[in-house]
Amino acid sequence: MRLTADANKFGLFAFMAAVLMTAAMVSAEEDIVAIRQADMKAMAAAAKTISGMFKDSTTYKASEFQLAADTIRDKSGGVLSAHFASATDSRQSKAGPNILKERDRFDRIANDLRDYAVALDATAQKNPGPMTAGMRMKPGEAMGGGPFGTHVRNEHELSAMPAEHAFHLMLQTCATCHTRFRME
């Protein structure tokens, strides 16, 4: 009789542990979705800050430009890739299931985003005063890249282009990722 009561208690304990572990896993999935959505919103706000400065160059402040670029740098690359390291079935998630199937491509896009942000950071460091003409694209200058070819081949090429061009390539990188890996 005592053995049966102990077995029942153990079974109840094991069942409760399984329920709690499942709840914790669901909570962790929702937490990572919330974190990556917050990071995406922070990157969008940072891009909006930079965009505003290119629209009205009199609003350019190197420290704010650099902070915005650093926000994107810090939330892209490996950090962004890690946010999508496993499948998430959360209803909150807008991530497509093909991220895991196309891991290398997703990681390249995340790293390209980081590289463009690093280039923008360097520009802000080199231009502490007003926005210079060298930061701006020239009229008629080709954008390059396109929505499916946003990668600049090397660091030298990236550092030689105007910041506005790097910014447009960064935005194309965002659009490419959302088109390829985001569900609506």
NUDOKOL-377343 format. One record per residue (C-alpha): x, y, z; residue in one letter. Coordinates in steps of 0.1 Angstrom, whole numbers. Example, Ala and Ser with C-alpha at 12.3 -4.5 7.8 and 13.67 -1.06 7.14 Angstrom:
<recs>
[[123 -45 78] "A"] [[137 -11 71] "S"] 
</recs>
This chain:
<recs>
[[0 0 0] "M"] [[28 24 9] "R"] [[46 17 -23] "L"] [[15 26 -44] "T"] [[11 59 -25] "A"] [[48 68 -31] "D"] [[45 58 -68] "A"] [[14 80 -71] "N"] [[32 109 -54] "K"] [[62 104 -78] "F"] [[39 103 -108] "G"] [[21 135 -97] "L"] [[55 151 -91] "F"] [[68 140 -126] "A"] [[36 153 -142] "F"] [[38 187 -125] "M"] [[75 190 -135] "A"] [[66 182 -171] "A"] [[39 209 -171] "V"] [[62 235 -155] "L"] [[90 227 -180] "M"] [[66 230 -210] "T"] [[54 263 -196] "A"] [[89 275 -192] "A"] [[98 266 -228] "M"] [[68 284 -242] "V"] [[77 314 -221] "S"] [[113 313 -233] "A"] [[101 312 -269] "E"] [[78 342 -264] "E"] [[107 360 -246] "D"] [[130 356 -275] "I"] [[103 368 -299] "V"] [[97 398 -277] "A"] [[135 405 -275] "I"] [[140 403 -313] "R"] [[110 424 -320] "Q"] [[123 450 -296] "A"] [[157 449 -313] "D"] [[140 453 -347] "M"] [[121 483 -335] "K"] [[153 498 -321] "A"] [[170 493 -355] "M"] [[140 508 -373] "A"] [[141 538 -350] "A"] [[179 542 -356] "A"] [[174 540 -393] "A"] [[147 566 -391] "K"] [[171 589 -372] "T"] [[198 585 -399] "I"] [[173 590 -427] "S"] [[161 622 -411] "G"] [[196 636 -411] "M"] [[201 627 -448] "F"] [[167 643 -456] "K"] [[177 675 -438] "D"] [[215 677 -434] "S"] [[212 707 -410] "T"] [[199 682 -384] "T"] [[231 661 -386] "Y"] [[247 656 -353] "K"] [[277 632 -354] "A"] [[270 618 -320] "S"] [[234 610 -327] "E"] [[243 596 -362] "F"] [[270 574 -345] "Q"] [[246 562 -318] "L"] [[220 552 -343] "A"] [[247 534 -364] "A"] [[260 517 -333] "D"] [[224 506 -323] "T"] [[221 488 -357] "I"] [[256 474 -354] "R"] [[250 460 -319] "D"] [[217 444 -328] "K"] [[227 429 -362] "S"] [[254 403 -372] "G"] [[257 375 -348] "G"] [[232 389 -323] "V"] [[205 390 -350] "L"] [[214 355 -362] "S"] [[213 342 -326] "A"] [[177 355 -322] "H"] [[167 331 -350] "F"] [[188 301 -340] "A"] [[158 278 -336] "S"] [[123 275 -348] "A"] [[97 294 -329] "T"] [[61 286 -332] "D"] [[49 316 -313] "S"] [[19 333 -327] "R"] [[37 366 -321] "Q"] [[65 357 -345] "S"] [[65 369 -381] "K"] [[96 350 -389] "A"] [[94 326 -418] "G"] [[102 290 -414] "P"] [[128 292 -442] "N"] [[153 310 -419] "I"] [[166 277 -406] "L"] [[165 261 -441] "K"] [[185 290 -455] "E"] [[207 296 -425] "R"] [[239 307 -444] "D"] [[220 333 -465] "R"] [[202 347 -434] "F"] [[235 350 -415] "D"] [[252 367 -445] "R"] [[224 392 -446] "I"] [[227 398 -409] "A"] [[264 403 -412] "N"] [[260 427 -442] "D"] [[236 448 -421] "L"] [[263 450 -394] "R"] [[290 459 -419] "D"] [[269 488 -433] "Y"] [[263 500 -397] "A"] [[301 498 -390] "V"] [[307 519 -421] "A"] [[282 545 -410] "L"] [[298 546 -375] "D"] [[332 553 -391] "A"] [[317 581 -412] "T"] [[303 598 -380] "A"] [[337 595 -364] "Q"] [[354 611 -394] "K"] [[328 639 -397] "N"] [[322 654 -362] "P"] [[310 688 -376] "G"] [[283 694 -401] "P"] [[274 668 -427] "M"] [[299 670 -455] "T"] [[293 668 -492] "A"] [[315 636 -492] "G"] [[289 619 -470] "M"] [[262 625 -496] "R"] [[255 607 -529] "M"] [[261 626 -560] "K"] [[232 634 -584] "P"] [[229 605 -608] "G"] [[252 582 -588] "E"] [[242 546 -593] "A"] [[227 529 -562] "M"] [[242 495 -569] "G"] [[231 464 -552] "G"] [[194 462 -558] "G"] [[170 443 -536] "P"] [[186 409 -542] "F"] [[222 419 -544] "G"] [[230 442 -515] "T"] [[264 429 -505] "H"] [[295 451 -510] "V"] [[324 429 -519] "R"] [[350 443 -495] "N"] [[357 467 -467] "E"] [[377 490 -489] "H"] [[349 494 -514] "E"] [[325 500 -485] "L"] [[347 527 -469] "S"] [[352 544 -502] "A"] [[315 550 -509] "M"] [[295 580 -495] "P"] [[277 572 -462] "A"] [[243 579 -479] "E"] [[251 551 -504] "H"] [[260 527 -476] "A"] [[228 537 -458] "F"] [[207 530 -489] "H"] [[224 496 -492] "L"] [[217 489 -455] "M"] [[180 497 -461] "L"] [[180 474 -492] "Q"] [[195 447 -469] "T"] [[166 451 -445] "C"] [[141 449 -473] "A"] [[158 418 -488] "T"] [[156 401 -454] "C"] [[120 410 -448] "H"] [[110 400 -483] "T"] [[128 366 -480] "R"] [[123 357 -444] "F"] [[93 375 -429] "R"] [[57 363 -431] "M"] [[29 388 -431] "E"] 
</recs>
